[in-house]
């Protein structure tokens, strides 16, 4: 895997150089004092905090409004073609990827009111539900139950009757066609829900809100949680009258610059974003992530042993934990040198987990995020300032081994799962890749690119596309 991941990193480096987007390509390498001197000045001049009503540009939250409680969505929906009956239906997605019984969450109108055969219409309506585990949407932004202890989540869809027609709306495209013109905040909110982005009124850790533009489009600031429960974020979306959704644009002052989601343990306490967006903030977040990975690998080692995994896998998990201890110490030293304070790692114990829960975390955190993190580390080892390259090169070699472990753990775990569980894992990996792609659209701080070697938005697309292609080959 090392050779394949190096090829991906090399392609991004070459493409960046060819396009002229390399980070200060002709500048002299940073001096040994760069970490301490540059980050201190940058952090002090970074933008104002986005918490409360701060921010600028599309994140100028004073331009937005939000007054709880928000109106119910279902009664406000106006389909392009009127219906007799509209129901917001909920269905449980079990921990093994199976679908449970459906129930009505909200009803508008009379079911089968104008049907010629009301009995047949009613019977057909009762059978409607999600057609696969990845259909529908969740109201808490967690479409696969990754954030709840039992891995169970309740998802939603719309069902309706229109004369003799009985139908369901399960995806964003279907909802856009069903609604036609978007002429209310509730319809805009519903479109965001199909992307598993819930909208609520809040001011912590930043202000959410909405506004309607003169052309009838809506702009929404949604505050939520990404990367497990680690990073709180604020996203900006524009919803046009034709239902086209643009976004997310990420609030760069709320999220840490260049943070890549690696292997994090279930139950890791979330960190609020702050005003700093330069190297100091990046190093503090990186050190925190490395320390959190120590807990993740300790837990993986224990769980592999408990479930009778081969001794070689258990030993590799133990070695990975030792690697992460060293990484945490090295990155913490760099953070302190830059004047940063590394946040403490707080993790809630999840209790005993079954094979599917372990496999799900490994699929998302190991096979997707940690593997991508290994490619980024290889990239940084070539791009970073001279003083950082030896540390990053050592970390990169270790992270490649950790990525290999994730895929080998998957190869041992997944044959023991049911077909529906394996299908749920495949869906989870695909969604994690797309969520990672969305999270990497914002350019990192120039200082973070130049000194830490973090790839630009252009380069991250090449890295992620190349990695996806290699893993599919």
Backbone torsions as a table, in degrees:
resi	resn	phi	psi	omega
1	UNK	NA	-30.3	-179.4
2	UNK	-56.8	-46.0	-179.0
3	UNK	-61.9	-44.4	-177.6
4	UNK	-65.3	-42.3	-179.6
5	UNK	-70.5	-34.1	175.7
6	UNK	-64.1	-36.9	178.0
7	UNK	-63.3	-39.9	178.1
8	UNK	-63.3	-46.0	179.7
9	UNK	-64.0	-40.8	179.9
10	UNK	-63.5	-38.2	178.3
11	UNK	-62.3	-42.8	179.3
12	UNK	-65.4	-40.8	178.2
13	UNK	-62.6	-44.4	-179.2
14	UNK	-66.9	-42.6	-179.7
15	UNK	-65.0	-38.9	179.1
16	UNK	-64.0	-44.9	179.9
17	UNK	-63.8	-40.9	-178.6
18	UNK	-66.2	-31.3	-177.7
19	UNK	-88.1	-6.7	-178.4
20	UNK	78.5	17.0	-177.3
21	UNK	-101.9	9.7	178.6
22	UNK	-63.6	153.0	-175.8
23	UNK	-75.1	104.8	176.8
24	UNK	47.5	54.1	-169.6
25	UNK	-55.8	-28.7	-176.0
26	UNK	-101.8	4.6	-178.4
27	UNK	-78.7	160.4	177.6
28	UNK	-70.9	149.2	175.9
29	UNK	-58.4	150.3	-179.6
30	UNK	-65.1	145.5	178.5
31	UNK	-79.4	166.4	-179.5
32	UNK	-59.4	-17.6	-179.2
33	UNK	-94.2	3.6	-174.0
34	UNK	-60.1	-43.1	-175.4
35	UNK	-59.4	-44.3	-176.7
36	UNK	-78.7	-40.5	-173.5
37	UNK	-78.1	-45.3	-174.6
38	UNK	-70.5	-43.8	-175.2
39	UNK	-66.7	-30.7	-179.5
40	UNK	-64.9	-44.5	-179.5
41	UNK	-70.6	-37.6	-178.0
42	UNK	-66.6	-43.6	-176.5
43	UNK	-64.4	-34.8	-178.2
44	UNK	-72.7	-21.1	-178.0
45	UNK	-106.5	8.1	-178.9
46	UNK	-69.8	164.3	-174.7
47	UNK	-62.2	165.2	179.0
48	UNK	-68.2	156.3	-178.6
49	UNK	-62.4	144.8	177.7
50	UNK	-90.6	-0.7	178.4
51	UNK	-66.7	157.9	-176.5
52	UNK	67.5	-125.9	-175.0
53	UNK	-111.5	19.4	-177.4
54	UNK	-77.7	-165.1	178.7
55	UNK	105.1	169.5	179.8
56	UNK	-144.2	170.5	-178.7
57	UNK	60.8	-134.7	-179.9
58	UNK	-67.4	-13.7	179.9
59	UNK	-100.1	16.3	174.7
60	UNK	-73.1	86.0	-167.0
61	UNK	-65.2	-17.1	178.3
62	UNK	-65.5	-18.8	178.9
63	UNK	-80.5	-7.1	-174.5
64	UNK	-109.3	158.6	177.9
65	UNK	-127.0	156.1	174.0
66	UNK	-168.9	119.1	-179.1
67	UNK	-127.8	111.4	178.2
68	UNK	-74.6	154.8	-3.2
69	UNK	-82.0	146.6	176.4
70	UNK	-73.4	150.5	-179.2
71	UNK	-67.9	153.0	174.2
72	UNK	-62.7	144.0	-174.3
73	UNK	-78.4	-49.4	-171.2
74	UNK	-54.5	-46.6	-178.1
75	UNK	-63.8	-20.8	-175.9
76	UNK	-92.7	-5.9	-178.6
77	UNK	-75.2	134.3	178.5
78	UNK	-124.5	93.2	-178.3
79	UNK	-58.1	150.8	178.9
80	UNK	-57.8	-39.4	172.9
81	UNK	-112.6	119.5	-174.9
82	UNK	-55.4	149.2	179.6
83	UNK	-120.7	159.7	174.5
84	UNK	-79.3	-30.8	-170.9
85	UNK	-151.1	136.9	177.0
86	UNK	-135.3	131.9	-178.2
87	UNK	-132.6	133.2	169.3
88	UNK	-89.4	111.8	-172.4
89	UNK	-108.9	139.9	179.4
90	UNK	-116.7	144.9	-178.0
91	UNK	-143.0	137.7	-177.4
92	UNK	-81.1	131.5	170.7
93	UNK	-99.1	111.6	-176.4
94	UNK	-70.8	165.5	-179.3
95	UNK	-61.7	-26.3	-179.8
96	UNK	-91.0	9.3	179.0
97	UNK	89.7	-1.0	179.1
98	UNK	-81.2	160.6	-177.9
99	UNK	-106.2	129.1	179.8
100	UNK	-91.1	-166.9	-178.6
101	UNK	-69.2	149.3	179.3
102	UNK	-97.0	154.5	177.3
103	UNK	-145.1	156.5	179.7
104	UNK	-82.9	130.4	175.6
105	UNK	-100.2	-29.2	178.0
106	UNK	-158.2	143.7	-178.8
107	UNK	-132.0	141.7	175.9
108	UNK	-135.3	125.5	179.0
109	UNK	89.9	-168.6	-178.1
110	UNK	-117.7	122.3	-178.0
111	UNK	-61.6	133.4	174.1
112	UNK	58.8	30.6	-174.1
113	UNK	-60.1	-38.2	-177.0
114	UNK	-114.3	17.1	178.6
115	UNK	-71.2	143.3	177.5
116	UNK	-74.2	-28.3	176.9
117	UNK	-125.3	89.8	-174.7
118	UNK	-63.6	-34.1	179.3
119	UNK	-64.2	-47.0	178.8
120	UNK	-65.0	-39.6	179.0
121	UNK	-62.1	-46.5	-179.2
122	UNK	-63.3	-42.5	179.7
123	UNK	-63.2	-40.8	179.2
124	UNK	-66.6	-39.6	-179.9
125	UNK	-62.2	-39.1	-177.7
126	UNK	-65.8	-23.7	-177.0
127	UNK	-84.6	-12.3	-173.2
128	UNK	-73.7	138.4	177.1
129	UNK	-166.7	-163.3	176.9
130	UNK	-72.1	138.9	-179.8
131	UNK	-91.0	-15.6	176.8
132	UNK	-155.6	162.4	-178.7
133	UNK	-60.5	-23.7	-177.0
134	UNK	-94.9	0.0	173.3
135	UNK	-75.5	166.2	175.9
136	UNK	74.1	-167.1	-176.8
137	UNK	-149.1	158.9	178.7
138	UNK	-108.4	149.8	-178.4
139	UNK	-83.1	-10.0	179.8
140	UNK	-112.0	11.3	177.6
141	UNK	76.7	12.5	-177.5
142	UNK	-119.5	84.2	-171.0
143	UNK	-72.5	-13.6	-177.2
144	UNK	-121.2	9.8	178.6
145	UNK	72.2	26.2	-177.5
146	UNK	-73.3	-20.7	-173.8
147	UNK	-100.2	1.6	-179.6
148	UNK	-113.8	146.5	-172.5
149	UNK	-57.7	-39.7	-175.6
150	UNK	-92.0	3.3	178.1
151	UNK	68.8	15.2	-177.8
152	UNK	-104.4	136.3	-178.0
153	UNK	-139.8	147.9	177.2
154	UNK	-100.4	125.4	-178.3
155	UNK	-112.2	163.5	-175.1
156	UNK	-122.8	156.7	169.5
157	UNK	-152.0	169.1	174.3
158	UNK	-107.8	140.8	171.5
159	UNK	-128.0	153.4	-175.6
160	UNK	-153.6	162.3	169.1
161	UNK	-127.8	143.8	-179.3
162	UNK	-145.5	96.3	-172.5
163	UNK	64.1	-123.4	177.5
164	UNK	-89.8	-2.2	-178.9
165	UNK	-84.1	133.0	174.5
166	UNK	-124.8	124.5	-174.2
167	UNK	-143.8	171.6	179.9
168	UNK	-135.9	151.1	176.0
169	UNK	-121.2	115.1	-172.6
170	UNK	-122.0	-11.5	-174.2
171	UNK	-134.1	168.4	178.2
172	UNK	-61.8	-44.0	-179.1
173	UNK	-62.8	-41.5	178.8
174	UNK	-65.5	-38.8	179.3
175	UNK	-66.9	-41.0	179.4
176	UNK	-60.4	-43.8	178.6
177	UNK	-67.3	-36.9	-177.3
178	UNK	-67.8	-40.9	-175.2
179	UNK	-84.1	-33.1	-174.1
180	UNK	71.3	-123.1	-179.4
181	UNK	-70.1	132.9	177.5
182	UNK	-88.6	108.4	-174.1
183	UNK	-126.6	22.3	174.6
184	UNK	-153.6	156.4	176.5
185	UNK	-59.8	-37.8	-177.7
186	UNK	-63.4	-37.1	177.2
187	UNK	-68.8	-37.6	175.7
188	UNK	-64.6	-42.1	177.4
189	UNK	-61.9	-39.9	180.0
190	UNK	-63.0	-39.5	177.4
191	UNK	-62.3	-40.3	177.3
192	UNK	-65.6	-35.9	178.5
193	UNK	-61.2	-34.4	178.7
194	UNK	-65.3	-16.6	173.2
195	UNK	-97.2	11.5	-178.4
196	UNK	60.4	38.2	176.3
197	UNK	-117.2	96.7	177.5
198	UNK	-76.0	149.1	178.8
199	UNK	-119.0	123.2	176.8
200	UNK	-134.6	160.6	176.0
201	UNK	-84.0	122.2	-179.3
202	UNK	-155.4	161.4	173.3
203	UNK	-127.4	9.6	-178.1
204	UNK	-128.3	125.0	-0.6
205	UNK	-83.8	0.9	177.1
206	UNK	-150.6	165.9	-176.4
207	UNK	-82.6	131.7	171.4
208	UNK	-96.3	170.1	178.4
209	UNK	169.0	178.6	-179.4
210	UNK	-146.9	159.0	172.5
211	UNK	-152.9	153.8	176.9
212	UNK	-109.4	131.9	-178.3
213	UNK	-87.6	163.4	180.0
214	UNK	-56.8	-28.3	179.8
215	UNK	-81.9	3.2	178.7
216	UNK	92.7	-9.3	178.8
217	UNK	-73.8	160.5	178.4
218	UNK	-114.7	142.7	169.9
219	UNK	-116.5	134.2	-176.1
220	UNK	-130.5	133.3	169.8
221	UNK	-102.4	112.0	-179.1
222	UNK	-107.0	128.2	178.3
223	UNK	-105.3	132.3	-178.1
224	UNK	-158.8	-159.1	-175.1
225	UNK	-126.1	134.7	177.2
226	UNK	-128.7	168.0	178.4
227	UNK	56.9	63.7	-173.6
228	UNK	69.7	-124.1	173.7
229	UNK	-116.1	26.6	-169.1
230	UNK	-85.7	-47.5	-170.9
231	UNK	-115.4	125.2	171.2
232	UNK	-85.5	140.0	-174.3
233	UNK	-135.2	164.9	168.7
234	UNK	-131.4	126.2	-177.6
235	UNK	-116.4	144.0	176.4
236	UNK	-109.3	128.8	177.0
237	UNK	-125.1	147.8	168.8
238	UNK	-117.8	128.3	179.6
239	UNK	-115.3	110.4	-178.3
240	UNK	-75.9	166.3	-178.5
241	UNK	-64.2	-26.0	178.5
242	UNK	-84.8	4.2	177.6
243	UNK	92.1	-0.1	177.3
244	UNK	-69.3	127.3	-179.7
245	UNK	-105.7	124.0	177.6
246	UNK	-110.2	129.3	-179.5
247	UNK	133.3	178.8	11.1
248	UNK	-89.5	144.3	163.0
249	UNK	-95.0	127.6	-176.2
250	UNK	-91.5	142.9	173.9
251	UNK	-73.9	106.3	-173.1
252	UNK	-69.5	-18.6	-179.7
253	UNK	-87.3	-11.6	178.7
254	UNK	-93.5	-36.4	-178.5
255	UNK	-96.6	146.1	179.7
256	UNK	-68.0	142.5	180.0
257	UNK	-66.0	129.3	171.4
258	UNK	67.5	11.3	-179.0
259	UNK	-66.5	128.1	177.8
260	UNK	-111.9	129.4	-179.0
261	UNK	-72.0	113.6	175.7
262	UNK	-103.1	-151.5	179.4
263	UNK	-80.3	110.4	177.9
264	UNK	-117.6	144.4	-179.0
265	UNK	-74.2	147.3	172.6
266	UNK	-60.1	133.8	179.9
267	UNK	94.2	6.0	178.6
268	UNK	-66.8	126.4	-177.6
269	UNK	-66.2	139.8	-178.9
270	UNK	-71.9	151.3	174.9
271	UNK	-112.1	137.1	174.5
272	UNK	-79.5	145.4	176.0
273	UNK	-72.4	167.8	179.4
274	UNK	-138.9	-170.5	-175.8
275	UNK	-76.6	-33.8	-175.2
276	UNK	-66.2	137.2	-179.7
277	UNK	-135.5	11.9	-178.4
278	UNK	-101.0	-154.5	-174.0
279	UNK	-63.1	-37.2	-179.0
280	UNK	-58.5	-47.9	179.6
281	UNK	-64.8	-40.5	-179.2
282	UNK	-61.6	-46.7	-177.9
283	UNK	-65.4	-38.0	178.0
284	UNK	-63.9	-42.9	179.2
285	UNK	-66.9	-40.8	-179.9
286	UNK	-62.9	-42.7	178.7
287	UNK	-63.8	-39.9	178.2
288	UNK	-63.1	-42.8	179.0
289	UNK	-62.4	-41.7	179.6
290	UNK	-63.9	-41.4	178.8
291	UNK	-65.8	-37.8	178.1
292	UNK	-65.1	-33.5	179.6
293	UNK	-65.7	-27.0	175.6
294	UNK	-59.2	-45.7	178.7
295	UNK	-63.7	-42.0	-178.1
296	UNK	-60.8	-43.6	-178.1
297	UNK	-76.3	-30.7	173.9
298	UNK	-62.0	-43.7	179.2
299	UNK	-66.2	-41.7	179.5
300	UNK	-62.2	-43.3	178.4
301	UNK	-58.9	-46.4	-179.4
302	UNK	-63.2	-43.4	-177.3
303	UNK	-71.0	-38.0	177.3
304	UNK	-62.1	-43.3	179.2
305	UNK	-63.6	-42.7	-177.6
306	UNK	-64.6	-30.4	-177.7
307	UNK	-97.0	11.6	174.2
308	UNK	75.1	32.0	178.6
309	UNK	-69.1	157.6	176.5
310	UNK	-56.0	145.4	-177.0
311	UNK	-59.2	-31.3	-179.8
312	UNK	-64.8	-38.5	178.1
313	UNK	-66.7	-41.3	178.7
314	UNK	-61.8	-43.6	-179.4
315	UNK	-65.0	-38.8	179.5
316	UNK	-67.9	-35.6	175.5
317	UNK	-64.6	-39.3	178.5
318	UNK	-64.4	-43.0	178.9
319	UNK	-64.4	-38.6	178.7
320	UNK	-62.3	-38.5	177.0
321	UNK	-61.8	-42.9	178.1
322	UNK	-62.3	-41.4	176.5
323	UNK	-57.3	-46.1	-175.4
324	UNK	-67.5	-30.7	174.5
325	UNK	-61.3	-44.9	178.6
326	UNK	-64.7	-43.6	179.2
327	UNK	-59.8	-43.5	-178.3
328	UNK	-62.5	-40.3	179.4
329	UNK	-65.8	-43.4	-177.9
330	UNK	-66.9	-45.1	-178.9
331	UNK	-70.5	-33.5	176.9
332	UNK	-65.4	-38.4	178.0
333	UNK	-63.4	-42.2	177.7
334	UNK	-64.7	-40.9	179.7
335	UNK	-62.7	-43.9	179.3
336	UNK	-64.9	-38.0	178.0
337	UNK	-60.7	-34.0	179.3
338	UNK	-82.5	-3.2	-179.7
339	UNK	87.7	16.6	-178.5
340	UNK	-94.6	155.3	174.1
341	UNK	-107.6	122.3	-178.4
342	UNK	-80.7	124.6	-180.0
343	UNK	-64.9	144.8	177.3
344	UNK	-69.0	152.7	178.0
345	UNK	-92.4	121.2	178.6
346	UNK	-121.3	120.8	-176.8
347	UNK	-131.0	128.6	173.8
348	UNK	-82.0	138.5	178.4
349	UNK	-72.2	127.1	-176.5
350	UNK	-84.8	-10.3	-174.0
351	UNK	81.8	-177.8	-178.6
352	UNK	-65.6	139.6	-179.7
353	UNK	-123.4	147.7	178.4
354	UNK	-84.8	177.8	-175.9
355	UNK	-61.8	-38.4	-178.3
356	UNK	-65.5	-42.0	179.4
357	UNK	-62.4	-40.6	177.7
358	UNK	-66.1	-43.4	-179.0
359	UNK	-64.7	-37.7	-179.7
360	UNK	-65.0	-46.2	177.9
361	UNK	-63.4	-41.4	-179.9
362	UNK	-64.2	-38.6	-179.4
363	UNK	-63.5	-46.2	-175.8
364	UNK	-80.7	-51.3	-174.6
365	UNK	-78.4	-35.2	-177.2
366	UNK	-92.9	-58.7	-173.3
367	UNK	-71.6	-23.5	179.0
368	UNK	-106.2	-67.5	-169.6
369	UNK	-71.7	-44.9	-179.7
370	UNK	-68.3	-36.8	178.3
371	UNK	-66.1	-41.5	175.0
372	UNK	-63.7	-39.7	177.8
373	UNK	-60.4	-33.8	177.7
374	UNK	-65.9	-40.8	177.7
375	UNK	-64.0	-42.8	178.7
376	UNK	-62.7	-40.4	179.1
377	UNK	-62.5	-40.9	176.1
378	UNK	-62.3	-40.6	177.8
379	UNK	-62.5	-47.4	-178.7
380	UNK	-63.2	-35.6	-178.7
381	UNK	-61.7	-24.5	178.0
382	UNK	-94.7	-26.2	-170.6
383	UNK	-101.1	-25.5	-171.0
384	UNK	-68.2	168.2	175.4
385	UNK	-60.1	153.6	-173.0
386	UNK	-53.2	-42.2	-175.8
387	UNK	-66.5	-24.4	-177.4
388	UNK	-93.5	-17.8	-172.1
389	UNK	-61.7	-41.6	179.3
390	UNK	-60.4	-43.1	178.9
391	UNK	-64.3	-46.8	-177.4
392	UNK	-67.0	-32.5	177.9
393	UNK	-66.4	-41.7	177.3
394	UNK	-64.1	-44.1	179.2
395	UNK	-62.4	-40.9	-178.5
396	UNK	-61.1	-44.4	179.5
397	UNK	-61.0	-42.3	179.0
398	UNK	-65.3	-42.4	-176.6
399	UNK	-65.9	-31.5	175.5
400	UNK	-64.5	-42.0	177.0
401	UNK	-63.6	-36.5	178.5
402	UNK	-66.3	-38.3	177.1
403	UNK	-65.1	-41.7	176.8
404	UNK	-60.3	-40.2	178.1
405	UNK	-61.5	-43.0	-179.9
406	UNK	-57.7	-44.0	-178.5
407	UNK	-71.9	-32.7	176.8
408	UNK	-72.4	-36.4	174.5
409	UNK	-62.6	-41.1	177.6
410	UNK	-61.8	-40.9	-179.7
411	UNK	-64.9	-29.3	177.3
412	UNK	-82.4	-39.7	-174.8
413	UNK	-75.1	-47.6	-165.1
414	UNK	-65.4	-33.1	176.0
415	UNK	-63.5	-17.1	179.9
416	UNK	-86.7	-4.1	-176.9
417	UNK	-95.0	166.3	177.4
418	UNK	-77.5	161.5	177.0
419	UNK	-56.1	-40.6	-179.9
420	UNK	-67.5	-34.6	177.1
421	UNK	-67.9	-40.9	178.4
422	UNK	-65.1	-37.3	177.0
423	UNK	-64.8	-39.6	178.1
424	UNK	-63.9	-37.2	177.3
425	UNK	-65.0	-43.1	178.9
426	UNK	-61.2	-42.7	177.4
427	UNK	-64.0	-40.3	-179.6
428	UNK	-64.4	-41.1	177.7
429	UNK	-63.2	-43.4	-179.4
430	UNK	-63.5	-43.4	-179.5
431	UNK	-68.3	-38.8	178.9
432	UNK	-62.1	-37.5	177.7
433	UNK	-63.8	-43.9	-179.7
434	UNK	-69.3	-37.1	177.1
435	UNK	-65.9	-38.1	176.9
436	UNK	-65.0	-41.5	179.0
437	UNK	-59.9	-43.5	179.6
438	UNK	-65.4	-35.7	-176.9
439	UNK	-73.5	-13.4	-174.8
440	UNK	-104.7	16.6	-176.3
441	UNK	-79.3	-23.3	-175.4
442	UNK	-87.4	136.4	178.8
443	UNK	-66.8	132.1	173.6
444	UNK	-70.3	162.8	178.0
445	UNK	-55.6	141.1	-177.7
446	UNK	-56.1	-40.1	-179.2
447	UNK	-64.4	-37.4	179.4
448	UNK	-67.7	-38.9	176.9
449	UNK	-66.2	-46.4	-172.1
450	UNK	-71.1	-40.2	-174.4
451	UNK	-95.2	-47.5	-178.4
452	UNK	-85.3	-10.5	178.0
453	UNK	74.9	17.4	179.9
454	UNK	-64.8	134.1	-177.5
455	UNK	-67.7	151.0	175.1
456	UNK	-73.1	173.6	177.5
457	UNK	-60.6	-38.9	177.0
458	UNK	-61.8	-44.9	-178.2
459	UNK	-69.9	-34.9	178.7
460	UNK	-64.5	-34.5	177.4
461	UNK	-63.4	-41.7	178.8
462	UNK	-65.3	-43.4	179.8
463	UNK	-62.0	-47.5	-176.6
464	UNK	-70.2	-40.6	177.4
465	UNK	-63.8	-42.7	179.3
466	UNK	-64.5	-41.5	178.9
467	UNK	-64.4	-44.2	179.5
468	UNK	-59.5	-42.0	178.5
469	UNK	-65.5	-40.8	179.8
470	UNK	-64.7	-42.8	-177.9
471	UNK	-70.2	-26.5	179.6
472	UNK	-82.7	-17.6	-176.2
473	UNK	-69.8	NA	NA
